[in-house]
């Protein structure tokens, strides 16, 4: 006999809300952001659940495993969504690994993939700048995202310089969230080939997840 699934404990005022479950590659940066986004667009129509990451295993397969475990434990409604938020990090993950999880998400009902190429910090940058207007050299450096110091990649340093400092584990998400529509618009402009399953060059599909959260939270019946 298979394991009996249990009901997910939605907040009292969200018993019939759409559930958007997010599993992330990083332990803190993405979680801080999405919890801030959910709080800013709080609605009885949607509940955002960011799965707590308890280890530093950032492989795409591990992130997918978190979603599978969640789905295996809870009964989900027809319109609930399971989102993978991962980085391309071509220095770490072969294209075949990304291709494999992208295919699985494409085939499994309710699964969605939001890849940032090269990293989630690009999505954060887009809240403040239109990367299509950067010089070709800067875009190439941002895409390569090499380490420029012991603790910072190019994208992290760019973000830190822009904000006058940035602590990826302890930052004010609301500074970003207030510009989320700008980030969506900038990400769409940067997405030169939106029909692919992930951006093959500089780009991020996190905007699709942000759009879902925003549209779900304001879809109030008139």
Order of alpha helices (4+ residues) and beta strands (2+ residues): beta-beta-alpha-beta-alpha-beta-beta-alpha-beta-alpha-alpha-alpha-alpha-alpha-beta-alpha
